[in-house]
Amino acid sequence: QKEVEQNSGPLSVPEGAIASLNCTYSDRGSQSFFWYRQYSGKSPELIMFIYSNGDKEDGRFTAQLNKASQYVSLLIRDSQPSDSATYLCAVRGRDDKIIFGKGTRLHILP
Amino acid sequence: EAGVTQFPSHSVIEKGQTVTLRCDPISGHDNLYWYRRVMGKEIKFLLHFVKESKQDESGMPNNRFLAERTGGTYSTLKVQPAELEDSGVYFCASSQSGLAGGDEQYFGPGTRLTVT
């Protein structure tokens, strides 16, 4: 059973600090990795994707991928109250199917 | 550019009834996916269309679920007859390319289905 694991949280981070969200996956052959943000009652919104080992930066967001450790993370710099949401990690495996984690609830403290 | 749209936003039906959900993908996106999230669980894959063809329907729970994508544009997901455990939020997503390195999926707002 292929799995994507995330800490459910809530993760509380002071405003202006760095929020670090982590995700591990079981399928070593996974190809693509996505981070979605989901506000309560809303649909998932794609915020980052990464395909190669290393870091990928986009504004305040940085995705980090380590395929050897089967680990992907999302860093949010200068956290804002509007960043409070559930963050979903999604992994595309060798079978082309995307598996979602249950999500981590992030709470930015004003 | 219009995003993925879904209709209805919310449906409440009785056990045994039929419901049809509709998804309109982003224009030009050949790939269309259906997902479902039941209370407290993760989003789970149901099936994947490439244009009008079913590429992968391994996530469909049982034969009460029927998905179609006639003409390779919009898709429908029919549940007949609905059971209590079918309740959840049904998401549709679309992407331009099914290949790794180009498969960023964009989600619709979802249809919340409640079976009573």
Chai-1 contact restraints between the chains, C-beta under 6 A:
chainA,res_idxA,chainB,res_idxB,connection_type,confidence,min_distance_angstrom,max_distance_angstrom,comment,restraint_id
A,Q31,B,A100,contact,1.0,0.0,6.0,A-B,restraint_1
A,S32,B,A100,contact,1.0,0.0,6.0,A-B,restraint_2
A,S43,B,F107,contact,1.0,0.0,6.0,A-B,restraint_3
A,S43,B,P109,contact,1.0,0.0,6.0,A-B,restraint_4
A,S43,B,G110,contact,1.0,0.0,6.0,A-B,restraint_5
A,P44,B,F107,contact,1.0,0.0,6.0,A-B,restraint_6
A,L46,B,E104,contact,1.0,0.0,6.0,A-B,restraint_7
A,F49,B,E104,contact,1.0,0.0,6.0,A-B,restraint_8
A,Y51,B,G101,contact,1.0,0.0,6.0,A-B,restraint_9
A,K97,B,F45,contact,1.0,0.0,6.0,A-B,restraint_10
A,F100,B,E42,contact,1.0,0.0,6.0,A-B,restraint_11
A,F100,B,I43,contact,1.0,0.0,6.0,A-B,restraint_12
A,K102,B,E42,contact,1.0,0.0,6.0,A-B,restraint_13
